[in-house]
């Protein structure tokens, strides 16, 4: 089935996405889906990386779209990505940028955040695949688990973090509404979950503005971040409630080019 369906079929016929997911799972006697689901739902892990031992010509962008699609559909159901109008988004980071968010700004730190903060869809997990890159130094992925964060307990207890914040988004996201939700919420066992990105909250007052500044500073100064240099062809899959992700700045190069693929979604039943 990986060869049976092209990218157009995957985009236009949703059932084909499940077909290639099942074909991948069948190769492992259905052990792969169980393993990935157990890792991503388990708070003590909640994140994993999949990558090739060696890059060959077969591991091209079409293959990586198919593989990412299969992995995502073994974990759950992808959300519609309004930025691309599909169930996944591909985007390029280059030397020059005129966009309205930090996503494509190569030489700025992309601060730690979670996905789906400004949409009304449940976002349980996200997948990021590196499709290609040239002339890249820096730009490593930064990750932080809430349970490793030095300031989590203090900020989780702050009542302002449980207030509803307004979350908007720039034009490039193609979302014409705003949502309200708190930064922190407890999980079923009372442990903290977070839904936060620095660029999109619209504080209602001084209290909320100062809380967000304190939160941002405390995340970025954490000594417990995991810095990952993801190789081309590799994917990182993370629980979106207790893992935050960001990106270190690139070293300047006029021919800098990195292409990424993103899928985010909810857990299946």
ChimeraX attribute file (.defattr): number of C-alpha atoms within 10 A of each C-alpha:
attribute: neighborCount
match mode: 1-to-1
recipient: residues
	/A:1	14
	/A:2	17
	/A:3	8
	/A:4	8
	/A:5	15
	/A:6	15
	/A:7	13
	/A:8	8
	/A:9	13
	/A:10	19
	/A:11	14
	/A:12	11
	/A:13	11
	/A:14	11
	/A:15	11
	/A:16	20
	/A:17	24
	/A:18	18
	/A:19	17
	/A:20	24
	/A:21	23
	/A:22	18
	/A:23	15
	/A:24	20
	/A:25	18
	/A:26	13
	/A:27	10
	/A:28	10
	/A:29	10
	/A:30	14
	/A:31	11
	/A:32	17
	/A:33	22
	/A:34	12
	/A:35	11
	/A:36	19
	/A:37	16
	/A:38	14
	/A:39	17
	/A:40	21
	/A:41	18
	/A:42	12
	/A:43	17
	/A:44	11
	/A:45	15
	/A:46	21
	/A:47	23
	/A:48	14
	/A:49	14
	/A:50	14
	/A:51	15
	/A:52	12
	/A:53	8
	/A:54	8
	/A:55	13
	/A:56	9
	/A:57	6
	/A:58	9
	/A:59	15
	/A:60	14
	/A:61	16
	/A:62	14
	/A:63	18
	/A:64	20
	/A:65	21
	/A:66	21
	/A:67	20
	/A:68	25
	/A:69	23
	/A:70	23
	/A:71	25
	/A:72	27
	/A:73	22
	/A:74	24
	/A:75	24
	/A:76	18
	/A:77	20
	/A:78	24
	/A:79	18
	/A:80	16
	/A:81	20
	/A:82	15
	/A:83	16
	/A:84	14
	/A:85	11
	/A:86	15
	/A:87	20
	/A:88	24
	/A:89	18
	/A:90	17
	/A:91	15
	/A:92	16
	/A:93	18
	/A:94	22
	/A:95	17
	/A:96	14
	/A:97	14
	/A:98	7
	/A:99	12
	/A:100	13
	/A:101	16
	/A:102	16
	/A:103	16
	/A:104	19
	/A:105	19
	/A:106	26
	/A:107	20
	/A:108	15
	/A:109	17
	/A:110	22
	/A:111	20
	/A:112	22
	/A:113	23
	/A:114	23
	/A:115	19
	/A:116	21
	/A:117	26
	/A:118	22
	/A:119	20
	/A:120	12
	/A:121	12
	/A:122	14
	/A:123	22
	/A:124	22
	/A:125	29
	/A:126	22
	/A:127	24
	/A:128	21
	/A:129	26
	/A:130	21
	/A:131	24
	/A:132	16
	/A:133	16
	/A:134	12
	/A:135	13
	/A:136	16
	/A:137	12
	/A:138	14
	/A:139	22
	/A:140	17
	/A:141	19
	/A:142	19
	/A:143	20
	/A:144	22
	/A:145	21
	/A:146	21
	/A:147	17
	/A:148	14
	/A:149	16
	/A:150	14
	/A:151	15
	/A:152	18
	/A:153	13
	/A:154	8
	/A:155	18
	/A:156	20
	/A:157	12
	/A:158	12
	/A:159	11
	/A:160	18
	/A:161	20
	/A:162	16
	/A:163	15
	/A:164	16
	/A:165	19
	/A:166	17
	/A:167	21
	/A:168	20
	/A:169	21
	/A:170	13
	/A:171	12
	/A:172	12
	/A:173	17
	/A:174	13
	/A:175	15
	/A:176	10
	/A:177	11
	/A:178	16
	/A:179	15
	/A:180	17
	/A:181	19
	/A:182	18
	/A:183	23
	/A:184	24
	/A:185	18
	/A:186	12
	/A:187	12
	/A:188	8
	/A:189	6
	/A:190	8
	/A:191	15
	/A:192	20
	/A:193	19
	/A:194	23
	/A:195	21
	/A:196	25
	/A:197	23
	/A:198	16
	/A:199	14
	/A:200	17
	/A:201	23
	/A:202	17
	/A:203	16
	/A:204	11
	/A:205	8
	/A:206	9
	/A:207	10
	/A:208	18
	/A:209	14
	/A:210	13
	/A:211	17
	/A:212	21
	/A:213	12
	/A:214	12
	/A:215	19
	/A:216	17
	/A:217	12
	/A:218	16
	/A:219	22
	/A:220	14
	/A:221	12
	/A:222	13
	/A:223	12
	/A:224	15
	/A:225	20
	/A:226	12
	/A:227	16
	/A:228	15
	/A:229	10
	/A:230	18
	/A:231	15
	/A:232	21
	/A:233	23
	/A:234	18
	/A:235	25
	/A:236	19
	/A:237	25
	/A:238	26
	/A:239	25
	/A:240	26
	/A:241	24
	/A:242	25
	/A:243	24
	/A:244	24
	/A:245	21
	/A:246	22
	/A:247	22
	/A:248	19
	/A:249	17
	/A:250	21
	/A:251	16
	/A:252	15
	/A:253	16
	/A:254	10
	/A:255	11
	/A:256	19
	/A:257	16
	/A:258	20
	/A:259	17
	/A:260	19
	/A:261	20
	/A:262	21
	/A:263	25
	/A:264	27
	/A:265	26
	/A:266	20
	/A:267	18
	/A:268	12
	/A:269	5
